Amino acid sequence: MKFVRFRVQDKVSYGILEEGFVREVAGSIFGDFQVKPQKYPLGEVWLLAPVEPSKVLCVGLNFRDHIAELGDPTPKLPSHFLKSPTTLIGPEDDVVFPRVARRVDYEGELAAVIKNKTKDVPEAEALRHVLGYTCFNDVTERELTRVQGQLTRSKGFDTFGPLGPCIATGLDPTRLTVQTYLNGRKVQEGYTGNMVFPIAFLVSYLSQCMTLYPGDVISAGTPGGIGPMKVGDTVEVKIEGIGSLRNRIRAA
């Protein structure tokens, strides 16, 4: 099943993505819901970021090839940071190149969406607390990362968190391929089985620190091949079983 959040005129709703259509649902996708008879052709709706989380937790240095390209040692524990919900945009929304930016990079990633309130969950039970998976682009101002040595500013600009197009259920997060395309050219490809810390471990580990709420997003790190984008570029993150998250880069 593929859950989406969409807008038709001034109405925002959750729905289920079917072949060429979105079928509206009533109730909560995190609990009880009913599929309504109303459905819309996909071309007549605007897909939004599929959730409105209380927080976005991102993990760095998790794909072994990305660790190697940075020349860093393999971490013994996850390196994680927070992105503000104001970074989130949906598919086809524009990433804004900040006026103060010098180099803005793509980082295609797999993200998990939390299903219910989760605290101190064992790793063996962690995936029961995941509703499904989506594409994420952890957009980064690379120069600020180097100069300031921390990530809140360099990764926290408005629009620096494209998310979508849907939340796909029933996937095995250890057996997915993550690809990123820049202007149609493949620039990243990684297999989630090569992560240092799998999704189940990350959910368990992060829930030891903070309570996770329905809709919270955990993004699991990027493969090797990070690189810069410029105004006018189009970046696309593709994950099998989920779909394609495409965004254009525009000037502030």
Residue pairs with C-beta under 8 A, 6 or more apart in sequence:
1 16
1 132
1 168
1 169
1 170
2 16
2 17
2 166
2 167
2 168
2 169
2 242
2 243
3 14
3 15
3 16
3 17
3 25
3 29
3 50
3 131
3 132
3 166
3 167
3 169
4 14
4 15
4 16
4 17
4 22
4 47
4 48
4 50
4 164
4 165
4 166
4 167
5 12
5 13
5 14
5 15
5 47
5 48
5 49
5 50
5 51
5 52
5 90
6 12
6 13
6 14
6 15
6 22
6 40
6 45
6 46
6 47
6 48
7 13
7 45
7 46
7 48
8 40
8 44
8 45
8 46
12 48
13 24
13 25
14 24
14 25
14 29
14 33
15 22
15 23
15 24
15 25
15 40
15 45
16 22
16 23
16 25
16 35
17 42
17 165
17 166
18 39
20 41
20 42
21 39
21 40
21 41
21 42
22 39
22 40
22 42
22 45
23 35
23 36
23 38
23 39
24 35
24 36
24 38
24 39
24 40
25 33
25 34
25 35
25 36
26 33
26 34
26 36
27 33
27 34
28 214
29 131
29 167
30 115
30 116
30 131
30 214
30 215
46 90
46 92
47 90
47 91
47 92
47 164
47 165
47 166
48 90
48 164
49 88
49 89
49 90
49 162
49 163
49 164
50 90
50 113
50 134
50 163
50 164
50 165
50 166
50 167
51 113
51 163
51 167
51 215
51 217
52 85
52 88
52 215
53 85
53 88
53 113
53 213
53 215
53 216
53 217
54 85
54 213
54 215
54 216
55 82
55 85
55 210
55 213
55 216
55 217
56 82
56 83
56 84
56 85
56 87
56 88
56 161
56 216
56 217
56 219
57 80
57 81
57 82
57 83
57 206
57 216
57 217
57 218
57 219
58 80
58 81
58 82
58 83
58 109
58 138
58 155
58 218
58 219
58 221
59 78
59 79
59 80
59 197
59 202
59 218
59 219
59 220
59 221
60 79
60 80
60 81
60 151
60 221
61 67
61 70
61 72
61 74
61 75
61 79
61 196
61 221
62 78
62 195
62 196
62 197
62 220
62 221
62 222
63 190
63 194
63 195
63 196
63 221
63 222
63 223
63 224
64 74
64 194
64 195
64 196
65 190
65 194
65 223
65 224
65 225
66 190
66 221
66 222
66 223
66 224
66 225
66 226
67 73
67 74
67 75
67 196
68 224
69 224
69 225
69 226
74 196
75 196
77 205
78 196
78 197
78 201
78 202
78 205
78 206
80 202
80 206
81 151
81 152
81 155
82 152
83 138
83 155
83 156
83 160
83 161
84 156
86 158
87 139
87 155
87 156
87 157
87 158
87 159
87 160
87 161
88 161
88 162
88 163
89 95
89 159
89 161
89 162
89 163
89 247
90 162
90 163
90 164
90 165
91 162
91 164
91 165
91 244
91 245
91 246
91 247
92 246
92 247
92 248
93 159
93 162
93 247
94 159
94 247
94 248
94 249
94 250
95 104
95 137
95 139
95 159
95 160
95 162
95 229
95 235
95 247
95 248
95 249
95 250
96 157
96 158
96 159
96 250
96 251
96 252
97 104
97 229
97 230
97 231
97 249
97 250
97 251
97 252
98 104
98 141
98 157
98 252
99 252
101 141
101 143
101 144
101 157
102 141
102 143
103 141
103 142
103 143
103 228
104 139
104 140
104 141
104 142
104 228
104 229
104 249
105 139
105 140
105 141
105 142
105 226
105 227
105 228
105 229
106 137
106 139
106 180
106 182
106 187
106 188
106 226
106 227
106 229
106 235
106 237
107 137
107 138
107 139
107 140
107 180
107 222
107 226
108 135
108 136
108 137
108 178
108 179
108 180
108 188
108 222
108 223
108 237
108 238
109 135
109 136
109 137
109 138
109 178
109 219
109 220
109 221
109 222
109 237
110 133
110 135
110 136
110 173
110 176
110 178
110 192
110 199
110 219
110 220
110 239
111 133
111 134
111 135
111 136
111 163
111 217
111 218
111 219
111 220
112 130
112 132
112 133
112 173
112 199
112 202
112 203
112 217
112 218
112 219
112 220
113 130
113 131
113 132
113 133
113 134
113 167
113 215
113 216
113 217
114 129
114 130
114 131
114 203
114 212
114 213
114 214
114 215
114 216
114 217
114 218
115 128
115 129
115 130
115 131
115 214
116 129
116 214
117 211
117 212
117 213
117 214
118 129
118 203
118 207
118 211
118 212
118 213
119 207
119 211
119 212
120 207
120 208
121 129
121 203
121 204
121 207
122 204
123 200
123 201
123 203
123 204
124 200
126 199
126 200
126 201
126 203
126 204
126 207
127 173
127 199
127 200
127 203
129 203
129 207
129 212
130 173
130 199
130 203
131 167
131 169
131 214
132 167
132 168
132 169
132 170
132 171
133 167
133 168
133 171
133 173
133 176
133 239
133 241
133 242
134 163
134 164
134 165
134 166
134 167
134 168
134 217
134 242
134 245
135 162
135 163
135 164
135 165
135 237
135 238
135 239
135 242
135 243
135 244
135 245
136 161
136 162
136 163
136 217
136 219
136 237
136 245
137 161
137 162
137 163
137 180
137 235
137 237
137 245
137 247
138 155
138 160
138 161
138 219
138 222
139 155
139 157
139 159
139 160
139 161
139 162
140 151
140 154
140 155
140 160
140 226
141 153
141 154
141 155
141 157
141 160
142 154
142 228
143 154
144 153
144 154
145 151
145 154
145 155
148 154
162 237
162 245
162 247
163 217
163 245
164 245
165 242
165 243
165 244
165 245
166 242
166 243
168 241
168 242
168 243
171 241
171 242
173 192
173 198
173 199
173 200
173 220
174 192
174 193
174 195
174 198
174 199
175 191
175 192
175 193
176 191
176 192
176 239
176 240
176 241
176 242
177 189
177 190
177 191
177 192
177 239
177 240
178 188
178 189
178 190
178 191
178 192
178 222
178 223
178 237
178 238
178 239
179 186
179 188
179 189
179 237
179 238
179 239
180 186
180 187
180 188
180 189
180 223
180 225
180 235
180 236
180 237
180 238
181 187
181 235
181 236
181 237
181 238
182 227
182 229
182 233
182 234
182 235
182 236
183 233
183 234
184 234
187 225
187 227
188 222
188 223
188 224
188 225
188 226
189 223
189 225
190 222
190 223
190 224
192 198
192 199
192 220
195 220
195 221
197 205
197 220
199 218
199 220
202 218
202 220
203 212
203 218
206 212
206 218
212 218
229 235
229 249
230 249
231 249
231 250
231 251
232 248
232 249
232 250
233 248
233 249
234 246
234 247
234 248
234 249
235 246
235 247
235 248
235 249
236 244
236 245
236 246
236 247
237 244
237 245
238 244
238 245
